[in-house]
């Protein structure tokens, strides 16, 4: 491995803009790529250099980058029919909550006893890539609650 006490010539703003921003590579992936090139640079070192250059991502943006099919936050999926669906959803047992305080995005969610009804309600949210999971619950007669959630998106927060 090449021994270099300082990586200022390698870890430039141009380098991070190309790999971290444009290619959306994570620090572990960049470290792996550099190791293949003969540089043994720790992930923390990459973070420190990027941070000094003012380059970084929020946690939610980093999570979206790990997802295989992330929702595009720059595209609005909201239309009149979706607004009506959400209004009905909220009048029933559904809820929309904000994911964290730094990003203005929300997620539609609810818990039901019947899987069929859960799948039916989530079918209206296909553009937000919903998923359904079952959990044990003492509150339900069947002992299971079906939890339906959409992926996080700014449209849902604004609604």
ABEGO torsion letter per residue (X at the ends): XBBBABAAAABBAAAAAAAAAAAGBBAAAAAAAAAAAGBBBBAAAAAAAAAAAGBBBBAAAAAAAABABBBBAABBABBAAAAAAAAAAAABABBBBBABAABBBBBBBBBBABAAAAAAAAAAAAAAGBBBBBBBBAABAAGBBBBBBBBBBAAAAAX
